[in-house]
Amino acid sequence: MTTVATQAVGASLTSASLSNIRAKALAERLEYGARALAALAKTLTPTQWTTRIPGDGRSIGVVVHHVATMYPLEIELAQALAAGKPITGVTWAAVHELNATHARTNGDVRKDAALDLLARNSTAAAEAIRALTDAQLDSAAAVSLNADAPLTCQFFLEDHAVRHSYHHLARIRAAIQSSTI
């Protein structure tokens, strides 16, 4: 919550009011994306829920569940960066294997279960983001997923947890559109 200090010459923002503005904005963007994904998913027919996404191969339902499932891991990795720790051992091959395993074990995911998980995990992710300070958002360390480039916590959040729902939402919309033509 922001605080405003009133001074004799007018109101000015205190340093306390500036802390967490960026974190709040990131959290709100994550929540907006998750809500948009959930809103679309709620409207899907059973046939659409099981429609395969071109170029991906997973069903729409599996992908909605995937986004929900990944929030805790994405936040855990971002928190490591916030603490100045590098992200090691995470490769695109490992990500693809994780996604493939998830798809195999959740191929018959029910819509209500996926939406419940999406709501719970996006809320928890947003709360974790809101708890970050500007210094933590600015903290950078090597990220193995990105050729050990030193990335800030904020960039990592934007590129993973925040972007994730938007990325898949666009692909789901395209899949629905192409299956109805």
Buried (B, 14 or more C-beta within 10 A) or exposed (E): EEEEEEEEEEEEEEEEBEBBEBBBEBBBBBBBBBBEBBEBBEEBEEEBBBBBBEEBEBBBBBBBBBBBBBBBBBBEBBBBBBEEEBBEEBEEEEEEEBBEEBBEEBEEBEBEEBBEBBBEBBBEBBEBBBEBBBEBBBBBBBBBBBEEEEBBBBBBBBBBBBBBBBBBBEBBEEBBEEBEE
